[in-house]
Amino acid sequence: MLQTKDDVINRGRYTGYTNAKAIIGMLAKRTIRSDAIIQSNQLKAPNLIKRGDNVIITASNSAISVKMNGTALMDGALGEQISIRNNQSKRLFKI
């Protein structure tokens, strides 16, 4: 459903993508017209974590690594910071 074409894109505020691999797997925030140039503000990353998912919290440095079980308190995409509750201590973390 994607096609590559040459077009002048410096007329608008946003730039288009030069590689189709960069947009595969992304979600459209709104309807995108056929033959329209896809811009970065029209896409968002899919959520990888859903609220209520069990996660592993890892804290480490060069000498030690600690792992704890937790529960995600919000949805989150790659690179986003989310709140997590430690299942044992019930403390909240923003990771």
Beta strands, then each sheet from edge to edge (+ up, - down):
strand 1: 27-28
strand 2: 43-44
strand 3: 47-49
strand 4: 54-60
strand 5: 65-72
strand 6: 76-77
strand 7: 83-86
strand 8: 92-94
sheet 1: 1+ 2-
sheet 2: 3+ 6-
sheet 3: 4+ 5- 7+ 8-
end
